[in-house]
Amino acid sequence: MALRINDEVPNLTILTDQGEIKLHDWIGDSWAIIFSHPKDFTPVCTTEFGAVAQLADEWDKRGTKVLGVSVDGVEEHKKWKVDIETAGGAKPGFPIAADQDLAISKAFDMLPAEAYLPDGRTPNDTATVRAVFIIGPDKKLKLSMVYPMNVGRNFAEVLRALDGLQTAAGRGVATPANWNVGDDVVIPTSVSDADAKEKFGDFKTVLPYLRMTKLK
């Protein structure tokens, strides 16, 4: 069965280049991002890991842990991190899971149950393992994105989405299209006008079901 929004993520025991982790324990009270790749030493993936490394301070500011996933082994990950630092200009301090048995890829519904790694495989054998998962402190899936092999992920958008999720969860609002921190937010329809006035102060009624306000 597919892993859906608000499903609890599986509490897997995961081997990484920084040691073994139990997923729920590793997440703890933090937010978490899992981003996955079909193979080490591939061009697009190397630029993406570099981009994530560059954003280390941004993840920290948001109380968010990052876990890379690739279906190669620990020793390959350690060697690949040298290339990642060269390409991205930042040290990748986050762990990379060694998903050689495809346990993570299958548990997160990135590959069918019968998938396996053939001898002499190429990245195309695990091409669907190009996903981003944002997980809340409650260990539930909040957002997922899947990309093809030939389009690099936009981690500015991942940050924006993370900001939106944290704002919505913390302030009881929703965010409109193209929202960024500081922009007006949407008041949920479940909140009455009187309660909205008390909670948010002034707000603008664009449509009977669309009310906008600025967070203070």
Residue pairs with C-beta under 8 A, 6 or more apart in sequence:
1 109
2 109
3 9
3 107
3 108
3 109
3 141
3 144
4 141
5 141
5 142
5 143
5 144
6 140
6 141
6 142
7 140
7 141
8 138
8 139
8 140
8 141
9 23
9 24
9 108
9 133
9 135
9 139
9 140
9 141
10 23
10 107
10 108
11 22
11 23
11 24
11 139
12 22
12 23
12 103
12 104
12 107
13 20
13 21
13 22
13 23
14 20
14 21
14 22
14 23
14 26
14 67
14 97
14 99
14 104
15 74
15 97
15 98
16 67
16 74
16 77
16 95
16 96
16 97
16 98
17 74
17 77
17 78
17 81
17 95
17 96
17 98
18 95
19 95
21 95
24 139
26 32
26 65
26 67
27 65
27 135
27 137
27 139
28 137
29 137
30 63
30 64
30 65
30 137
31 62
31 63
31 64
31 65
31 134
31 135
31 136
31 137
31 162
31 165
31 166
32 64
32 65
32 66
32 67
32 134
32 135
33 59
33 64
33 65
33 66
33 67
33 132
33 133
33 134
33 135
33 158
33 162
34 67
34 68
34 69
34 104
34 108
34 131
34 132
34 133
34 135
35 48
35 52
35 66
35 67
35 68
35 69
35 131
35 132
35 133
35 153
35 158
36 68
36 69
36 70
36 99
36 104
36 105
36 108
36 110
36 129
36 130
36 131
36 132
37 45
37 48
37 49
37 68
37 69
37 70
37 71
37 129
37 130
38 45
38 70
38 71
38 123
38 124
38 125
38 126
38 127
38 128
38 129
38 130
38 149
39 45
39 70
39 71
39 72
39 121
39 122
39 123
39 126
40 70
40 72
40 76
40 77
40 79
40 80
41 76
41 80
41 83
42 123
44 149
44 150
44 151
44 152
45 70
46 80
46 83
46 84
46 87
47 87
47 88
47 152
48 152
48 153
48 155
49 68
49 80
49 84
49 88
49 92
49 96
50 84
50 85
50 87
50 88
50 89
50 90
50 92
51 88
51 153
51 155
52 66
52 68
52 92
52 94
52 155
53 84
53 85
53 88
53 90
53 91
53 92
53 93
53 94
54 88
54 89
54 90
55 155
55 159
56 90
56 93
56 94
58 159
59 65
59 66
62 159
62 162
62 163
62 166
64 162
65 94
66 94
67 94
67 95
67 96
67 97
68 92
68 94
68 95
68 96
68 97
69 96
69 97
69 99
69 104
69 105
69 129
70 76
70 77
70 80
70 96
70 97
70 98
70 99
70 129
71 99
71 100
71 102
71 105
71 117
71 126
71 129
72 80
72 98
72 100
73 98
73 100
74 98
76 98
77 96
77 98
80 96
81 91
81 92
81 96
84 92
85 91
85 92
97 104
99 105
99 129
100 117
102 111
102 115
102 116
102 117
102 126
104 110
105 111
105 115
105 126
105 129
106 112
106 113
106 115
108 131
108 133
110 128
110 129
110 131
110 146
111 126
111 128
111 129
115 126
117 125
117 126
118 125
123 149
124 149
127 148
127 149
128 146
130 146
130 147
130 148
130 149
130 153
131 144
131 145
131 146
131 147
132 143
132 144
132 145
132 146
132 147
132 153
132 158
133 141
133 143
133 144
134 141
134 142
134 143
134 144
134 158
134 161
134 162
134 165
135 141
135 142
136 142
136 165
136 169
142 165
143 161
143 165
145 153
145 158
147 153
160 179
160 180
163 180
163 181
164 175
164 179
167 173
167 175
167 181
167 185
167 215
168 174
168 175
171 185
171 215
172 188
172 191
172 199
173 185
173 186
173 187
173 188
173 213
173 215
174 185
174 186
174 187
174 188
175 183
175 185
175 186
176 183
176 184
176 185
176 186
176 212
179 185
184 204
184 212
184 213
184 214
185 212
185 213
185 214
185 215
186 210
186 211
186 212
187 196
187 200
187 203
187 211
187 212
187 213
189 209
191 199
193 211
196 203
196 211
196 213
197 203
200 213
200 215
200 216
201 213
201 216
202 213
203 211
203 212
203 213
204 211
204 212
204 213
205 211
206 212
